[in-house]
């Protein structure tokens, strides 16, 4: 049985032994984009259509850079490349990983599609709901129905996230494409509940840490730097830098953990095949 504690130990060992190699990737792929992107919401306040479109375009580019950084760290954690060759492998596998990620995103959107369909079928104005119009009132029966479906969907998403948690390492190490989904499904059989526990723990810790950084440091910086308006201020810039630092830590830990989890699951599968052959 794959022990999550052992996987965490291997993840921590990898990060401590390769900190000098991981740090430049984390800074360029996660920290710098997140520091800049953290001010986009404030910059969009009162912005024209051109600036808003440009900021959304930058967000998309930053997302692509983060995907590449995730791949580079995954390659290094899989012990199949040095720092320099990790960049080339990440670049080579970027498009397959991006295509599979988009496919899974579309599938997730399809699972959530019944919610707007139900609202539209019930006669609600979807445009007003999208604008968060306070005049739109959803009936109690519809609200409970949607809440029940969202709860089921949340449980399903956590379970699917566990079963598909090693898709990226499979794509990188085994040079697969769509078959990586089936391979991840096979490797995580019997370990889904333990992986869900790790995902929940990481999500809670990351959420609390980023919220604390946002509220605590945001209040401190606002107190000393002041708030000069609703747009980008010195306080919002400094707060975004702190939040980006916290966010970058988890952005590094997650791909490293999933890579070590993949190696552990693969070793377990190889052991089982060896026993069956004997």
FENQUIQUI-V251183 format. One line per field, one symbol per residue. psi: psi as a letter, one per 30 degrees, with the letter a starting at -180 (. if undefined). A space follows every 50 residues. Layout:
BEGIN
psi->???
END
This chain:
BEGIN
psi->kkkeeeeeeeeeeeeefgeeeeeeeeeeeeeeeeeefffeeeffjgllee eeeeeeeeeeeeeeeeeeeeeeeeeeffhglaeefeeeeeeegeeeeeee eeeeeeeeeeefefeeeeeeffgkjeeeeeghkffkjkleeeeeeeeeee eeeeeeeeeeeefgfgeeeeeeeghlcfffeeeeeeegkfgeeeeeeeee eeeeeeeeeeeeeeeeeeeeeeeefljgafakleeeeeeeeeeeeeeeef feeeeeeeeeeeeeeeeeeeeeeeeee.
END
